[in-house]
Amino acid sequence: MSAGTSSARLATSARLPTGREAILLNTMPKSGSVYLAKSLANILGLGTMYLGDPHGDQIDILAAHTFSRGGFVSQNHLIPSRENLRILQYLNLKMVLHLRDPRQALLSWVHYLPYITGGNDEHEILLKMSPRPPLNCLKLSLSRQIDWHIKNTLPPRVFWATRWVEIADRGTMPILITQQNDLRIEEKVLFDKVLEFYDIDFDYALPSLARTMNETHFRLADPTEWNRTVTPEQAIRATSMIPKSLRIRFGWD
């Protein structure tokens, strides 16, 4: 085969974005989710939507049908429930599972709550969260807030990540696993991987969105902040909750 013929075939096999893609992101809270979703929507010229409530974790079947017809990037925090998995399989959807070291994600979450509530721990947005922070939690010292979240928020986050990784490894449905640290140090490579996963191949420029809390919920993106902030006892307790297999696999050790 001549070089010219080979190049022609490669060009023919490459799929350009049509504006009808359906890019599903399932992300750990505080993992660069909003920046990732908005960037992909910008790159592909797509709208954004949720498959359920923005702070919920269960898929709404009507929203899922709309999404499956294409034209959207959907960023969610979907739980690995049997119902969710059945819907995703029924609609033949691919999914990007986007993770972060749960200890740093937890610390970022502690800092995020006062931002989205304006410091009001009776804000209605907290009613949508499970577990819900107790009244006056936002008025506690940072260390005591971290204590509460290690006990109440970290275990379900770790279970969420562990279970989804198991589903991905089983090959139950097409899942690409990415990490916040990929976004931090190899942004273009990360977006290339996502586009390749969805069989899209074209030249594009990174949109370089504003890295602010208002625009993209960007704060520090520092993977080591948690270790400088928590007490040694908190670090041991939080680390013990994360399976060693995940810590080694994703460089969280």
Buried (B, 14 or more C-beta within 10 A) or exposed (E): EEEEEEEEEEEEEEEEBEEEBBBBBBBBBBBBBBBBBBBBBBBBEBEBBBBBEEBBBBBBBEBBEBBBEEBBBBBBBBBBEEEBBEBBEEBEBBBBBBBBBBBBBBBBBBBBBBEEBEEEBEEEEBEEBEEEBEEEBBEBEEEEBBBBBBEBBBEEBBEBBBBBBEBBEEEEBBBBBBBBBBBBEEBEEBBBBBBEBBEBBEEBEEBEBEBEBEEBBBBEBEBEBBBEBBEEEBBEBBBEBBEEEBBEEBEBE
